[in-house]
Amino acid sequence: MESFTDVPRIKESSDIGQQQDRVVTEEEWLQKWKVRQIGFHKEQGHPILRKYLDVLLNGRSGLRIFFPLCGKAVEMKWLADMGHYVVGVELSECALKEFFTEHDLSYSEETIPGISGAKVFKSTSGNISLYCCSIYDLSSTIVGRFDGIWDRGSLVAINPCDREHYADLMLSLMERSCCYLLVTVLYDSNKHKGPPFYVPDAEIKSLFGKVCEIKCLEKVDDFSDQHKAWGLDYFLEVTYLLILKSVP
Ligand SMILES: C[S@@+](CC[C@H](N)C(=O)[O-])C[C@H]1O[C@@H](n2cnc3c(N)ncnc32)[C@H](O)[C@@H]1O
């Protein structure tokens, strides 16, 4: 299953260097949406989810699937159309409204008891609920637990200093049989300040390794002109499957 052929041979550093102290504020993210600095959005969806859909679903139907830091990811519509129940969380109200409008979906808007100022947008069909708040405001009491998680542009987007908080939250949202697909990126962190942030393999082990079996599904060269413009000379995308270790 692993495909490591043709990827540049790099020495992966466990030191994330200057990125450790980098903080992108909520206002900066909202501003990115406002000025349309949303190069991370993939209009056609992400090929990795198509490729590993069977791994995420693992033969199951009618799953609850979580999209942390969802933006307006088109895969949410795709999975909802397959009969799954999708929950996302995103700071930008504009992103969430664009999601519903661009897919011609009607929705309602509700406040969330317990999170001041936050809202949840629910598709009229009832199978997509998108929370407009910080992911750190959520808990399993509010959103329940999930059978599947699609984490692309999420762990790599949160501030490096928040990674433990984020990982603990994600673990608390996993059902026992949850399949968590996680996409990270590797590049020379001295040459680009991020996001996306560099997340080495050692960090995945340290964040999730105590409670999860971690399988690296693939590591592929994803170098593009955009990465060249950032001053990089390689850019790899790494996909992991995390599943909770069985309790003895
Ligand atoms: C790199 S984008 C990825 C979006 C989406 N996962 C995708 O693949 O297109 C990261 C998103 O996270 C949102 N975001 C950043 N910090 C957040 C937080 N603390 N809680 C919820 N959303 C957040 C940003 O507004 C942005 O839309």
The ligand as an SDF file (V2000), in Angstrom:
LIG
                    3D

 27 29  0  0  0  0  0  0  0  0999 V2000
   -5.5750   25.3810    4.7850 C   0  0  0  0  0  0  0  0  0  0  0  0
   -7.2830   25.6970    4.9510 S   0  0  0  0  0  0  0  0  0  0  0  0
   -7.9010   24.0880    4.5700 C   0  0  0  0  0  0  0  0  0  0  0  0
   -9.3780   23.9970    4.3340 C   0  0  0  0  0  0  0  0  0  0  0  0
   -9.8780   22.5910    3.9770 C   0  0  0  0  0  0  0  0  0  0  0  0
   -9.4860   21.5910    4.9430 N   0  0  0  0  0  0  0  0  0  0  0  0
   -9.4560   22.1760    2.6000 C   0  0  0  0  0  0  0  0  0  0  0  0
   -8.8180   21.1260    2.4560 O   0  0  0  0  0  0  0  0  0  0  0  0
   -9.7590   22.8960    1.6280 O   0  0  0  0  0  0  0  0  0  0  0  0
   -7.4660   25.8620    6.7000 C   0  0  0  0  0  0  0  0  0  0  0  0
   -8.8280   26.3850    7.1210 C   0  0  0  0  0  0  0  0  0  0  0  0
   -8.9200   26.3530    8.5400 O   0  0  0  0  0  0  0  0  0  0  0  0
   -9.6440   27.4760    8.9930 C   0  0  0  0  0  0  0  0  0  0  0  0
   -9.2190   27.6360   10.4020 N   0  0  0  0  0  0  0  0  0  0  0  0
   -8.0240   28.1020   10.8590 C   0  0  0  0  0  0  0  0  0  0  0  0
   -7.9640   28.0080   12.1880 N   0  0  0  0  0  0  0  0  0  0  0  0
   -9.1370   27.4760   12.6050 C   0  0  0  0  0  0  0  0  0  0  0  0
   -9.6790   27.1270   13.8780 C   0  0  0  0  0  0  0  0  0  0  0  0
   -8.9920   27.3240   15.0130 N   0  0  0  0  0  0  0  0  0  0  0  0
  -10.9130   26.5820   13.9340 N   0  0  0  0  0  0  0  0  0  0  0  0
  -11.6380   26.3820   12.8000 C   0  0  0  0  0  0  0  0  0  0  0  0
  -11.1830   26.7030   11.5540 N   0  0  0  0  0  0  0  0  0  0  0  0
   -9.9520   27.2310   11.4630 C   0  0  0  0  0  0  0  0  0  0  0  0
   -9.2640   28.5840    8.0340 C   0  0  0  0  0  0  0  0  0  0  0  0
  -10.2220   29.6010    7.9740 O   0  0  0  0  0  0  0  0  0  0  0  0
   -9.1230   27.8240    6.7130 C   0  0  0  0  0  0  0  0  0  0  0  0
  -10.3220   27.8420    5.9810 O   0  0  0  0  0  0  0  0  0  0  0  0
  1  2  1  0
  2  3  1  0
  2 10  1  0
  3  4  1  0
  4  5  1  0
  5  6  1  0
  5  7  1  0
  7  8  2  0
  7  9  1  0
 10 11  1  0
 11 12  1  0
 11 26  1  0
 12 13  1  0
 13 14  1  0
 13 24  1  0
 14 15  1  0
 14 23  1  0
 15 16  2  0
 16 17  1  0
 17 18  1  0
 17 23  2  0
 18 19  1  0
 18 20  2  0
 20 21  1  0
 21 22  2  0
 22 23  1  0
 24 25  1  0
 24 26  1  0
 26 27  1  0
M  CHG  2   2   1   9  -1
M  END
$$$$
